[in-house]
Amino acid sequence: MISNETFQTLTAKYVTLGCKLNFAETSTIATELERLGVRRACEDETPDVVVVNTCSVTAVADKKGRQMIRSMARRWPDAVIVATGCYAQLKPEEVAGIEGVHIVAGNDHKGELPLMLLNWIADRKDRLVVTPAKDIRSFVPSCSRGDRTRWMLKVQDGCNCFCSYCTIPMARGRSRSGTIESLVAQAGEAALAGAKEIVLTGVNIGDFGWGRNDRFIDLIKALDEVDGIERYRISSIEPDLLTDEIIEFTAGSRRFMPHFHIPLQCGDDEMLKLMRRRYDRALFADRIAHIRRVMPQAFIGVDLIVGMRGETDARFESSKEFISSLDITRLHVFPYSERPGTKALEILPVVGPDELRRRTRDMIAISDRRHLDFAQRCTGKTRKVLLEQPTADESGMVGYTDNYLRVEVAGADASMANTIVDVRLGEVRWDDDSPIVKGKTEW
C-alpha cells in the first residue's frame, strides 16, 4: 500500500477528453489520489499535478489532446504533467515529446499513476509506461461519481470488432470484463455512498463476459437486485448484441431505465459492409421497432458517422432516407476523420470537406427535429426526475427524467440534489443543442 507524507501537501487538477469511460477512469484516478492525500486544486489555485486523460477517436481528438497538454504545461510550468488515455496509448513517443510532459501512462496503467507519481517525486525522472494493445490482458476496475450526480461503473474494456474506420482496438486492446461478483460489490458500495443512478460504461459492453460463460444479460439481472440503486442506464451497446432478452428485461425492470444508445454509424447496407459492421439495417430497424413496442417513450440515441470514404451521394441519400424512417430520439453525428493504420484508408471515393460539412448539417437537422418532437410528445405526463444541480438563476433544479429528458423543476433547491421526485412535464424550449422541459413537482 502506498503511503507517503509528500502526498499530503499536493494539489491536483484533472482534465478529461472523450467518452464516458474516460470520465469514469479519471474520477477513479482522482479518488485514489485523494485517498492518499492529494487534494483537488480549487479553480484559482496553482496545482502541483495535472492529469490529462486523452481521447483518440478522431484526428481532431488527437489535436485537442495536444492542445490541452500544451495549454496545461504553459499555464502551470512547475506542475507535474501526467498524460494518459487513448492518444497516449497510440502515440506515446509523440505525447512524451510535448514540452512539459513528465509521465505518460498507457490505458492499462492508469491504476498505477499514484505509484508513478510517487516515484517521480523521489527521483525527478520522466516516465513512459505503455503496454502494446495486443498484450493488454488486465481489467482495471472503475466505479466513481466524480463531479456528477450519476455514477459510472466500468463493466468492460477493449474491443474485438476492428471496424474499418476505428483505432479503438489498437488503443484499448481486446475485450475483457470485470466479474459479475466484483461489479455487484462495487454497485453496492456506491449505493452505501449515496448513489441513486449508475451508468454502465465500457468500450463494447454488450460483449461483456467474452471468453467466459457469463453474458451481459446475466450482469444486468444481478445488478437489478442491488438494494439502494434506483436507476441504471446502459451506455452504448451494439445492435447485434442488443438481444430481445435484454430489451424485454429492461422493459420489465424497475431499475433499468427506458434509455438506449445504439451505434448505427450508417444507414446504407453497402457502407455498413465497408465499415465492417456486424449487422445490416434490417436488423437495426428490428431493434428500434422492438424497443418502441415494449417501451413507447424510451429515449433512443443513435451514433452516426457521416462522410466516410466510400460514401457516395447515393449511399448518403440511402442512409438519410433510412434514418428518417426510424422512430429514434437523437443522432450523435460524427464527421468522418481519417485514422492512420485503419482499413478505411484503402477505400474510394473520398468525401470532400465542403460536402462532409453539408452532410453533417443535414443529419444534425434531422436529429434536432426528432429530439424536439420526442420532448413535446412527453409533455403533460408525469415522470420521475433525478435532481442534479441548481438552474443558472438558482430558481429551481435541473435533472433528468427516467427517459433522459432534461427538466427544469421550479421551486426545488440545492438541498434536494440527488433525490428523485415526480414531475409534471410542461413547456418545452430549445436550449443550446437540446430541448429542456419546464416541470412542476407533484408532492
N, C-alpha and C positions, 0 to 999 in steps of 0.2 A: 504493500500500500504506500502511495506517495505521501510524504509528509515533509514540508519544507517551510520554514518560517518566512522565507523570502516572499512566498505567495501572498502572505498576509498584507503586504504593502502594495500589491499590484492592482491596477485597474485595467479593464479591457473593453474594447468595442467590437461588435460583431456585425458583419455585412454579409447578406445572403443574396445571391443571384440565382434565378431559375425556379425549379419546381418545388412542390410541397415536400418532397422527400428531402431536398436540401435544407428547407426551413426546419424540418424536424431534426435533422442531424446537427445543424448549427445550434439549435436550442439545447440539444443533449450535450454538446461541447461546452456551452456556456454554463449549464447546470453543473457539470463535473468540475469545471474550473472554480465556480462559485463555492462548491462544496469544499474545495481545497483552500479557499480564502481569497480568490481573485474576485474583486468587486467590479460590477458593471460600472463603467465610467458614465458620469452624468453628461447631458447634452453639451454643455460648455466646458467640459473638463478634458485635459490632455491625457490620453490613455497611455499606459505602458506597453500594451499589447493590442494589436489589431488583427482579427481573424477574418479573412475574406474567403467565403465558400463560393466557388465559381461554378458557372454553367458552361456547357459547350454544345448545346443542341443545334446551334447555327453559327455561322461565321460572325454574325452580329453579336452573339453571346460571347464569343472569344474576345472580340473588340471591347465589349463592355467590361469584361473581366480585366483586361489590360489597363483600361482607363481607370477603373476603380482602384486597382492596386497602386497605380502611379499616383492617383489623387491622394490616397491614404498616406503614401510614403512622403509626398510633398508636404501635406498638411501637418503630419507628425513625424518628422525625420528621426526623432530619437526613439520611436516606438519599435517594438519587435513586430515585423510584418510576417504573418503566417498565411500562406496561400494553400488552399485545399480545394476539393471538388473536381468536377469532370475536366475542366480546362487544365488544371494542374496535373491530372492523371494522364491526359492525352499528350500534353506538350510540356513535360516537367522542366526540361532544359530551357525552353523559351521563358517559362514563368520564373525560373531561378535567375535568369539573366536580367530581369527587370530590376532596376536600381532600387534598393531599399528592402528587397525581399530577403528574409533570413531563414525561413523554414518553408519547405514545400512538402506537403504530405498527400499521398495518393488516397483514393477513396476508401480503401480498406485499412488505412492507418489513422483515420480521424479519431478513433478511440484512444490513440497513443499520444495525442497532442499535448496533454499535460506533462507527460514524461519528456517529450521532445523539448518543450519549453523549459522545463527544469534543467535539462542538460545544457541547453543553450545559455541559460543564465550562469551555469557553472563554468563553461569554457569559451563562450562567445564564438563558437564555430557554427557557421551556417550548415543547414541540413537539407538533404533532398532524399526522401524516402518514398519510393513508388514501386509497387509490385506490378509487373506486366499483367494486364487484364486477364490473359489466358491462364494465369497461375493463381488468380484470386479464388479462394475457396471459403474464406471466413464470412460469417454473417455478423455484422456489427449492430447490436440492438439499439433502438431509439424510441423513447416514449416521453414526450415533453410538451409543455404548453407554450413556452416562450412568451411572447407579448400578446398572444391571442387567447380568447376565452376557450375556444375549442382546442383540444389536444390532438397531437399527431402520433399515431402508433405505426411504426415501420414494421411491416409483416413480411416483406420480400425485397430482394435486391437482384440486380442483374437481368439479362435477357438473352434468350436463345434464338430470337427470331431473325436477326440480320436482314432487316428490310433494306432495300437498295439505297435509300437516302440517309440512313441513320448511322451514327457512330456510338450509340449508347452501349452496345455490347463491348466495344473497344474501350469504353470509359468505365463501365460498371462490372464487366465480366459476365460469366454465365449465371443462370438463375439459381438462386438459393434462398432459403427461408428460415425464419425462426420456428421453433417448435410451438405447437398449439398450447402446451402446458406453460411455456415461458411467456407467451403473448397474453394468455388469460391472466397470469400473475401480474403482468405489467398493467393491464387494464384495471385489475383490482386495486393496485397501488394508486393508479390515477384517480379512481373513484374515492379512495380514502383521502386523497389530496384535494378533493372538491370538484373533480372533473364531471361535467354533465354530458359533454359531447366529445366523441373521438372520431377522427378521420383515419381510415385505414390507408396507409401510403405504401408505395413501393414503385419499382420500375414497371413490372408486369404482374400485378397482384393476382390476376386470375390464374397464373402459373404457380401459385402457392403450392408447396409440397412436392415440386418436381424432383424426381429421383427417390421419392418416398411413397408411402401408401396413403397418406392423408391428402385432402383436397381443400380448396378454398371454401366449399360449402361446409366442410367439417369445421373449419375455423370459425366461420360466422355463426354457426349453430352454437358453438362453445362460448363465443363472446356474448351471445344473446342472453346467456344465463348469468352474466356478471352483475351482481347487485350494485346499485348506485349509479351506473351509467344509463342515462336516459335516451341518448342518441348516438347512433353510429352512422357514418357516411362512408360509402365505398368510393374511393377515388378511381381514377381512370382504369377501366377494365376492357380488355379486347373483346370485340363482338363474338368471336368464335369460342371464347372462354366464358362468356356470359350465358350460362345454361338456363334452360327452363326451370330447373330446380332452384337456382339462385334467385331468379325473378319471382317465382312463386313464394319462396321463403321470405324474401323482402316484403312482398305484398302482405303477408300474414303476420309479420313481426311488429311488435310494438316499439322496438328499439332501433331497428334499421329503417332509415328514413327513405321516403319515395324520391330518391335523388340519384341519378346515374350520370356518369361521364364516360362516353364511349368513343374511342377514336375511329373515325371513318377514313380520313385522310384524302379520299377522293371518291366521287360518286359515279365513276366510269369504270366498267369492268376491265377494259384494256389497260387503263392506268393502274388499277389495283394489281394486275399481273406484273407490270413494270416495276411497281413498288415492292413486289414480293410479299404482298399481304396474304393472309391465310384464309380469306373469305371472299365472297362476291357480294354484290349489292343486294341480291335476293335474300341472302342470309341476314344482312344488316337490316333490311326493311322488316323482316320477320321479327327480329329482336325488338325493334321500335314498336311494332304492332302489338306484340305480346305484352310489353310494359304498359301500353295505353289500355289494353283490355282489362288488366287487373289493377292498374293504378292510373286512372284517367288524369289526375292532377299532378303526376310525377314531373319533376324537373329533369329534362334530358339535355345535357350538354354534349356537344359533338366536336371533336378535333378535326381540323381540315387543313391540308397543305395545298396551297394554290401555286400554280406555275412551275411545277417540277418539270425537268427535262422530259420530253415526250408528250406533254400536254398540249396537243394541237387545239386549234379553235373548236373543232368538232368535239373533241374529248372534253374540253372545258364546258361547252354548252350541254353536253350529255350529263356531266356531273352537276351542273347548275339545275338542270331540269329534275334530276333525281332528288337532289336535296330539297328543292321546292315542294316536292311531293310528300316529304316526310313530316310527321307531326312531332317536331322537336322543339326545344325551347331556345337554345342558343348555340351559335357556332363559335368556336375558338379558332380564328383564322390565322394561319402562319404562312407568310410568303416563303416560297422555297429558297433555301440557302445552300449553296454547294459546300460539301464537306470532303476534304481530302481523304482518299482511301475507300470511298464508297463506290458501289457498282453503278450508281446513278450517273456518274460522270461519263459512262460509256454510251449513254442514251441520247438520241437526237429526235426532234429538233430542240433547240434551246429557246426558252421564252424570254423575250427582251424585257428590259426593266420597265419601260412605259406600259407594256401590256400586262406585266406582273402587277403593277400598281392598280391598273384598271380592274383586273380580275379580283384583286384583294378587296377593292372598294365595293364591287358588286356583291361579293359574298358577305361582307360586313353589313351591307344594307339589308340583305335577307335576314341576317341574324338579329339586327336591331328590331325589325318588324316583328319577328317571331317572339322575341323576348318581351316586347311591349304588349303584344297580344296575349301572351301567357299571363302576364301580371293582371291585365284587365279582366281576363276570364276568372280570376280568383277573387275579384272584388265582391264585397257583400257577404263573403264567407268568413267563418271564424276558424283560425288556425293557431297552433301553438308556436310561440316565438321565444327563442332564447335570447335574452337581452345581453348585449355585449359592451357597448360604450355609449357615453352621452352624445347627443346631437351637437352640431357645431355651436348652436346658440344655448346649449345646456337646458333646453326647454323640455327635453324628453330623452329617450334612449333609442339607440339603433340596435336592431337584432335581425335574426333570420328565422323565417318560418321553417317548418319541417321540410317543405318542398323548395327551400332555398330562395325565397323572395326576401329582398332587403326591405325592412319595415322601420318606419319612424313611429315610435309609440309616445304620444304626448302624455305628459304628467308623470311618467316614470323617471326615477332619479338614479344616480350612480350607486346608491346602496342596493339597488336591485340587480346589479350586474351578475351574470351567471345564474339567473333564475329564469324559469320557463313560465310564461303567462299566456292565457287565452286572449287573442286579439281579433277584433272585428276589422277586416281589411276594407279600406275605403279608397279615396282618390289616389290615382297613380300619376306620377310625373317622371320625366326623364332627367337623370342626374349623371353627369359625366358620360359614361358609356353603358349605363344600365338603368332600368326603371327602379324607382323607390316608391313604396306604398305607404300612405298615411294609415295609421291604425289606432284603434281605441281599445283599451283594455276592458275585459268583461270580468270584473272582480266577483 
